[in-house]
Amino acid sequence: MTNTSIRLAATGNKENNGLPHYTLSYKSDRGRSNTDISYEILSKLKKDNDAVIEINTSLAMKTAKSMEIRPEAILSEIRKLGLEYRYRKIKETANQGFLSLFFGKKPEDGHEIFVYVPAESWNIDMFKKIMPTAGARLYIMKKSDEGSKVLERMTCMTDNEKADHFEYIIFDLAELGRMGIISSRYGFEDIENALEII
């Protein structure tokens, strides 16, 4: 990856508990955007496999940029692309605080979108329209499947089952140039080789 600095590290976590096995940081030496670099990294790990993108506002980093995540706009793009997806409104209870129990502050509405992306639909334009820089998860498939069936099964899977079912689960926070990587199949050297880290 020319003119891009990438640092991969093992976290020490070996369980499939939803926490990353590896962290990866990236930045450009030539002024390329983090979104472009993120796409290149994810493409190298994804190869020609299908993937599922999870956009969950409760997982997004709370910054001015993350406030720009507009589910309606993302869903509009997904529909234009003809991609299979699932959407639901959720309650964001994280960070509501202990005092909210006494003062009656209601959890805020959040949004959760899962979209199945066949290999032939994966491109930089789609990526920029769908993936928020404030954080999203990518689930890389082992083999192609019917999108609707995959999305239905995912709602019933535990963290351990998801780790076994997918090649990689990657949380990408392009705004900070960071990724968290979970993989039951691939180790540190496999990821290094895939990304051509020297």
N, C-alpha and C positions, 0 to 999 in steps of 0.2 A: 504494500500500500504506500505508494510514493508520496513523499512530503507529508506524511501523517504519522504522528507519534501515538503509539498504542502501548498500554501497559496492562498486562494480564496478571492477576494474582489469585491464589487459592485462599478461600476464607477459613478453611479448617472444618467447615460444616460438611459432614458426610451423610446426613440424614435427608430424606425426602419430606421435609416439613414446611416447604414453601419458602425457605430461606435459600439464598444463592450458594452454590458450591464455589463459584468464581466471580470475581469482579473485574471489570474491564473499564479503563479510562482512555479517552481518545481526544486528540486535538490536532488541528491542522497547522503546518508550518508555513502555509502559503495562502492563508485567508479563506480557505474553503469553508462552507457552512457546516455546522455540526450535523444538520439534517442529511447533507450529501454523504458525509463520512459514515453516519449511522446506517444509511441505506446500503453502502458498500460493505460494511462489516456484516450486517444481517444477511445480505445476499450471499456472501461467501460461506456463512454457516448454513444457510437455507439450501444452497445449491439449487437443484431443480425440483425441490419438494413443494407441496402445497403447505399452506400455513393458516393459522387462525390468529387474528388480531383481537386483543381485548382492550377496550377503552373504558376505563372506570374512573369517574371523576373523584371518587373517594380515595383512589390511589395516586391521583395527580399531585404534583408538587404545588403547594399553594403560593403562587407568586402572581404578579401582575399579568405575566404571559399566560399562566394557566387559567386565569379568568376568561381568556379568549376561547376556551374550549366550548364550542357551541354544538350540542348534539344534533340540532336540526340541520345545521350545515353539513356535518359529517354524514348523517343519514341520507341527506340529499345526494351527496357524492356517491355513497354506496349504492343507492338505487339507480343512479345514472349508469354506474358501471355494471349493473345487473348481478351484483354479488349476493350470495345467500348470507343472511344476518339474523341476529336475535337482539331485541332491545327491551329493556325494562327500566322503570324508574325505581330508584332505591332511596333509602334514608341514610344519610351520612351521619353516623353516630360517633365516629372517631373525632377526638379533640373537642368534644362538646364540653368536657370538664365536669368535675364533681359538683360544682355549684349549680349547674343546670338542673340537678335533681330538686333543688330547693326553689329556684327562681322560674322553673317551668319553661326554660328555653327549649323549643322544639328542634329536633334534628332537621337539618336542611335537606331539601330534595337533591338527590344525585342521579347520575345516569350511568347505565352499564350497557355497552354494546359489544357483541361478539360478531365478527365478520369472517367468513371463510374465503380465503384468497387462493384460487388455483394457481399453479406455477405460471401458466401462460398470462395471467392477469397482473403478475408482480412486475411493476416498473416504477421508475422514480416519480413520474407524475402522479400515479395512484398513491404512492407512499406519502408524498408531500400533502396531498389532499386529505388523507385519512389519519395519518399518525400524528398525534399532538406531541409537541416537544416537551411538554410538562410531564410526560410519562405514559407508557403503554406497554402491554405485554404481547410478546409474539410466541406462539406455540408452533413449532416446526414439526410437520407430520413425518411419520416414517414412510408412509405410502399414501397415494391418493385415495379418497373415499368420497361418498356422497355428502356434500356440505351440510345438508339439513340433519342427517343422522349424526354427524360428528358434533354439531352444536347441541343437539338434544342430549347426547351421551355426556358431554362436558358438564352439564348442570348437575349430574349425579356423581361425578368423580371426586374422590379425595385428592389431597396434594400428592400423596404417594402414588395413587393410580395415574394421575396426570404425568408425573415424572417417568413412570414406566411406559406410558402410552405414546409420548412425544420424544423426538430426537433431542430437542432442546426446548426449554422454557426460558425466555429472555425478557427481562424488564429493562426497557430502554428509556433513559432520561436524557434526551438529546440536549435539552437546555443547559445541562451541566456537563455533557460529554461523558456520561457514565452508563454502564450496563451491569446488571446482575444476571448470572447465567446458572441455570440448573440443567444437569444432564446425568442420567444414570448410565448412559452408554459411552459417552466420550470423556476422556480425561484431559489434563492440562496440556500435554504434548499434542494431542489430537487437535485441540483448539488452536494452539500455536501454529501447527502445520496448515490448518485450514485458512488461517489469516495471514500466513506467510510472514510471521514475526521472526526476525533474525536476532 
